Structure formats: structure tokens, C-alpha cells
Amino acid sequence: MIIYNVTLNVDDSIHSEWLTWMQQTHIPEVLATGMFQSAKILRLLTRQADETGETYAVQYLAKNMQDYFSYQEQFAPALQQKTLDKYGNKLLAFRTLMEEVSPIK
């Protein structure tokens, strides 16, 4: 399983609107590409003393690297631009790619 993780720091002034948009618009659009099996939003509970805004990790699960690469080539630029156009510098995002090694039971 491949996990495409997008960590975002969201300005307080757009936080509520952004979260609704992610749940109702953006994540459904990403899933509609067919490149990911599921997605989830996680909110970080800890923060640095001087940190502002809310920080989230949005995780998308892909079956394999080919699906991830297809997403990056065919869909990511337009979807990321749409987010940038809507929220501009009110968001700070960085992306990481992880692979599930083994579940622990």
C-alpha cells in the first residue's frame, strides 16, 4: 500500500471553509481520478508555541506506485493549481510518499 500524505498548515481565517471544501469538493475530486482507494483527514493535536493556524495531514491510499505516478502526471497539477487559486498563501503544504511495510497486530 502506498500512502500519499499532504501535510497542510491552514490559516485560521479560512480554516472552517477550507475543511468543508476539502471534505465536500477536493477529496472527492481526487478520489474520482480512480488512482486512490480511500482518503482520510487527520488533525495534528500538538503544535509549537509560536505556531499559528491548524495543521492537518490528508492521506490518500494507492494500490501501487503506478497509480500514484499516474495521478501525479495526469491529475495533480490541475488539482493543486485549483487549491492554490482558491486559497493562495493562506495554506502551506508539503507532500510525502510512504509505503506500508507491515501491519502490527
C-alpha positions in Angstrom: 0.0 0.0 0.0 1.3 3.5 -0.9 0.3 6.5 1.2 0.4 9.9 -0.4 0.5 12.3 2.5 -0.2 16.0 2.2 0.5 18.0 5.4 -1.0 21.4 5.4 -0.9 24.4 7.8 -4.2 26.3 7.3 -4.6 29.9 8.3 -7.2 30.5 11.0 -9.1 32.9 8.7 -10.1 30.1 6.3 -10.0 27.1 8.5 -13.7 26.2 8.6 -14.3 27.0 4.9 -11.2 25.0 3.9 -12.2 21.9 5.9 -15.7 21.9 4.4 -14.2 22.4 0.9 -11.7 19.5 1.4 -14.5 17.2 2.6 -17.1 18.1 0.0 -15.1 19.1 -3.0 -11.3 18.5 -3.2 -11.0 15.0 -1.7 -14.0 13.7 -3.7 -12.3 15.1 -6.9 -9.0 13.4 -6.0 -10.8 10.1 -5.4 -12.8 10.5 -8.6 -9.5 10.2 -10.5 -9.6 6.4 -9.7 -5.9 6.5 -8.6 -6.6 6.2 -4.8 -8.7 3.7 -2.9 -9.5 5.9 0.1 -8.6 9.1 1.9 -8.7 10.4 5.4 -8.1 13.7 7.1 -6.1 13.9 10.4 -5.7 17.0 12.6 -2.5 17.4 14.5 -3.1 17.9 18.2 0.3 19.2 19.1 1.8 22.4 18.0 4.9 24.5 18.7 4.5 27.5 21.0 4.9 30.0 18.1 2.8 28.1 15.6 -0.3 29.6 14.2 -3.2 28.1 12.2 -4.4 24.5 12.2 -2.2 21.7 10.8 -3.7 18.7 9.0 -2.4 15.6 7.3 -4.5 14.3 4.4 -3.7 10.7 3.5 -4.6 9.1 0.2 -4.1 5.3 -0.2 -3.0 4.0 -3.6 -2.7 0.3 -4.5 0.7 0.7 -6.1 3.3 3.2 -7.3 1.9 3.2 -10.9 -1.4 4.6 -9.6 0.5 7.3 -7.7 2.6 8.2 -10.7 -0.4 8.3 -12.9 -2.1 10.7 -10.5 1.0 12.9 -10.4 1.3 13.0 -14.2 -2.4 13.3 -15.2 -4.3 15.0 -12.3 -2.1 16.6 -9.6 -1.0 19.7 -11.4 -4.6 20.9 -12.1 -6.0 19.9 -8.7 -3.1 21.6 -6.9 -3.5 24.7 -9.0 -7.2 24.8 -8.2 -6.3 24.8 -4.5 -3.7 27.5 -4.9 -6.1 29.7 -6.9 -8.7 29.3 -4.2 -6.6 29.8 -1.0 -3.3 31.3 -2.2 -0.8 31.9 0.7 -3.4 31.0 3.3 -2.1 27.4 3.1 1.4 25.9 3.4 1.6 22.4 2.2 4.3 19.7 1.8 3.9 16.3 0.4 5.5 13.0 1.3 5.2 9.5 0.0 5.2 6.4 2.3 4.9 2.7 1.9 3.2 0.4 4.4 5.9 -2.1 5.5 3.7 -4.4 7.6 0.7 -4.1 9.8 1.3 -4.7 13.5 -1.3 -6.7 15.4 
